[in-house]
Amino acid sequence: MSTPPVAGPPVAEIRPRTRVHHGNEFVDDYEWLRDTDDPATIAYLEAENDHTDAATAHLEPLRQQIFEEIKARTQETDLSVPVRRSGWWYYTRTLEGSQYAIRCRCPIADVDDWTPPDLDATTQISGEEVLLDSNAEAEGHEFFSLGAFSVSDDENLLAWSVDTTGDERYTIRIKDLRTGEVLGDEITGASAGATWSAGTSHLFYTTVDDAWRPHRVWRHALGATGDDALVFEEPDERYFVGIGRTHSEKFLLIGLSSKVTSEYRVLEADQPEGEFRTVLPRRDGVEYSLEHAVFGEDDVFVVLHNDGALNFELASTPVD
């Protein structure tokens, strides 16, 4: 039986818009499609989806067959490898029939115990706490994406963020893990991640520009109702901005990266209202990453870089 012909794909309307960058002028006929709130954009995307569904309808049996084969090879009820942080083992559960993961923790047996507990994927662990059930978070939404999942240094607060529309703009919320209470702090329009300062007084996060490039770092004071503080903004469109902490948790890191160049700025994590300082200023073509370490009495940043080293070189520099 032959497949009925499918109408041609939808054709987007041409709406010329002139843009100027660094003195260079060009015309973008489809700039209007960036506006995801425009009914015309939504209608065009829906038309594209309908065309794709119609053009590939004959592949539906094959799609379903592949899906079932992959599903049959997947252990749906499972556990991730536990990771110890201070007084807890943190891990993730997945359950058969559930689409999303459940993030949990259980207490350590002893301060000197670094052997992961013997966990059973089918039973609850003694003292286990469910920190976040993404299945419950996703309920009632056609789309769900978990962004940030960050536990404070005292392990009492959880900052997490979700996107329920698919536009990659996340809403950050904070929960008291001792009581389960969701605090009044709510941050909208953020990028995926979030990073605590030491002492749980502040939370750092990034936002994106119109091209979905993370370009600003903000500082939120826990419990504050006013505007958050803008900590850093990168005007160069070649660079993406991120915020995190060193593995030692002593320093906050603002990372800037283009395709061939990078730069880091640091701040002591227990001084969240201080000024970030540049470790090594950016130079075109020089990429580097860094971590904090202590060797004897030497407090240093360990730097992996390609300055004069095609295959990269490991070096160190004092933190001050």
C-alpha positions, -999 to +999 in steps of 0.1 A: +000+000+000+015+033-011+019+062+014-003+092+006+016+123-005+024+149+022+019+186+016+051+207+014+067+221+046+055+254+060+074+285+048+083+311+074+074+347+066+103+370+057+105+400+080+138+417+074+156+431+104+189+449+103+214+441+130+248+458+137+276+441+156+311+456+160+304+478+130+293+450+108+258+452+094+236+423+083+200+415+077+182+387+095+150+377+077+138+355+105+147+374+137+110+375+146+111+337+153+132+344+184+101+358+201+085+326+216+056+346+229+045+358+194+014+339+183+029+338+148+060+321+160+040+295+180+017+289+149+047+284+127+064+259+151+032+240+154+029+238+116+065+225+114+057+198+140+025+188+122+044+185+089+071+164+105+045+141+121+027+137+087+060+131+068+072+105+092+039+088+101+049+056+082+079+053+106+057+051+138+058+012+140+096+013+138+098+041+164+077+021+188+098-010+181+131+008+188+116+024+220+105-010+233+139-025+226+157+003+244+133+001+273+138-036+276+175-031+281+171-004+307+170-012+344+143+012+354+144+006+391+180+016+400+203+036+422+232+059+414+266+054+432+263+072+466+285+103+471+295+114+506+292+150+516+298+158+553+273+138+573+253+123+545+254+099+515+237+115+485+223+094+456+195+092+430+168+066+426+148+057+395+116+037+397+100+015+370+071+035+354+084+068+366+098+093+341+121+113+364+147+106+391+142+109+429+171+125+448+177+111+482+202+110+510+209+088+541+231+095+571+266+082+574+273+055+600+305+071+613+326+102+606+355+079+595+333+057+573+340+064+537+327+031+524+294+036+505+264+019+521+250-013+506+219+002+490+190-018+476+172-003+447+139-019+457+138-009+494+140+023+514+172+028+533+172+034+571+171+071+577+166+079+540+153+113+532+137+122+498+151+156+490+133+161+456+110+139+436+111+152+401+080+132+393+059+152+417+075+184+404+066+175+369+030+166+376+005+187+357+031+200+332+036+189+296+073+197+299+097+194+328+135+200+332+154+201+365+182+227+365+199+235+398+201+211+426+224+226+453+225+217+490+239+244+514+271+239+533+252+231+565+231+206+546+199+222+558+188+241+527+182+229+491+181+253+462+166+238+430+152+251+398+127+239+372+117+248+337+081+237+329+078+255+295+109+245+276+123+280+271+154+272+293+145+299+318+143+284+352+125+293+385+147+288+416+131+278+449+146+270+483+135+243+507+143+238+544+153+201+545+147+199+582+110+208+579+102+204+543+090+240+542+095+258+509+108+293+517+094+325+503+125+331+482+116+326+445+138+337+416+124+336+380+141+338+346+174+322+358+197+299+339+199+262+349+224+264+378+227+279+413+256+281+438+255+287+476+280+309+494+296+294+525+273+300+555+241+298+534+236+335+535+236+341+497+228+322+465+245+330+432+229+323+398+231+335+361+207+349+336+207+349+298+205+376+271+181+376+241+204+350+224+201+326+254+238+333+263+244+333+300+260+367+306+251+380+340+259+367+376+235+377+404+236+374+442+205+367+462+204+373+499+184+346+517+151+360+528+155+393+510+125+408+492+143+435+472+162+433+439+191+409+437+226+423+433+243+422+399+277+408+405+291+405+370+281+412+334+300+400+302+293+423+272+314+403+247+289+381+229+316+355+223+318+345+260+294+324+281+294+329+318+290+304+346+292+304+384+303+276+408+327+266+436+360+249+438+360+213+450+376+226+482+345+248+485+367+276+497+363+298+466+334+309+444+343+308+407+330+329+378+340+312+346+341+329+312+346+309+280+346+313+243+355+287+217+393+293+221+397+316+252+388+314+289+391+334+321+383+329+358+374+352+386+374+341+422+361+352+456+364+336+490+331+317+495+327+330+531+328+366+518+299+366+493+295+404+492+332+409+483+346+417+449+356+389+425+392+391+413+407+378+380+431+349+383+446+352+348+433+378+324+419+365+291+442+363+261+430+353+227+436+316+221+446+308+257+423+284+275+427+273+311+408+258+340+416+259+377+411+242+410+421+252+446+446+230+465+468+231+495+503+215+493+519+216+527+517+253+537+512+265+501+477+276+493+475+276+455+453+274+424+462+245+402+459+257+365+456+235+334+465+258+304+476+258+268+497+290+269+527+278+249+516+242+254+497+227+226+485+197+246+481+217+278+503+220+309+497+218+346+510+247+367+502+264+400+499+300+412+494+314+448+458+322+456+468+357+466 
